[in-house]
Amino acid sequence: MARLAKVYLGTNTKMNKTIRETQAFLQALDAATADLDRAALELFVIPAYTALYHARSAAPRERIKIGAQNMCWEEQGQYTGEISPLMLAEIGIDVVMIGHSERRHIFDETDAQENWKVLAALRHDFTALLCIGETLAQKESGIADEMLRTQLILGLQNVTADMAQKLWIAYEPVWAIGENGTPASEAYADAKHAVIKQCLRELFGAAGLDIPVLYGGSVKPENAVALISQTNIDGLFIGRSAWEAARFNQLIRTVLPALKLKRSRMEP
Ligand code: 13P
């Protein structure tokens, strides 16, 4: 279908990189990718909280969007340890990631909390990047599709089609993420993205098909082209393989020609 004008490529640096390391990473990534046409590429980096302020000025906003890894749904008050939408707005953050697998499974966040965060992020005019994905046990029990639909329906309650214009979805199967993860095959990932797109269509009508759906989970130079070539995969959300600017740049440059081919194949 290839109805989206851009490909979405980004990294979540998780609990890695100091302020200085984040700045150096962003400067190197920007220098390496400055020539790429942003009409066709949305590049984003989601660093650790302590580095966010400095990250904002390390690369031009029109070339690299900066995201936060989490956010409280409240604006202020008795929420020790939390960061509010007002604080992120003050820094000039573009994207807020919500419900990353590690937040759900290590820190026990619930679909209801992810929903409050999505609503708060959209209300404050951030792009909300909602992450969803099934566990290995759920996959093996044959209920992956149901889990994805549940996470979408509960996580997106009270989001209107209009608000969804600033929504991105990342499909990150829990079993595929991190050092012990096994990447999803491109066929499996594409099938799950089709389920997600169908659900977004049910929730938001035709506007649901304009929501980018990114794949994440052990993306690396060896599988990036096969993944991005799939009909329903609009972008890649990368961890370890993007944490070195030169390696991320190389991955981006491998993906872009594959995308051109995919577009020409899909156009009527
Ligand atoms: P890895 O690419 O290291 O598996 O991490 C993916 C991820 O969690 C991105 O948010």
Boltz pocket constraint, residues with backbone or C-beta under 6 A from the ligand:
constraints:
  - pocket:
      binder: B
      contacts: [[A, 12], [A, 100], [A, 172], [A, 176], [A, 177], [A, 178], [A, 179], [A, 181], [A, 216], [A, 217], [A, 218], [A, 219], [A, 237], [A, 238], [A, 239], [A, 240], [A, 241]]
      max_distance: 6.0
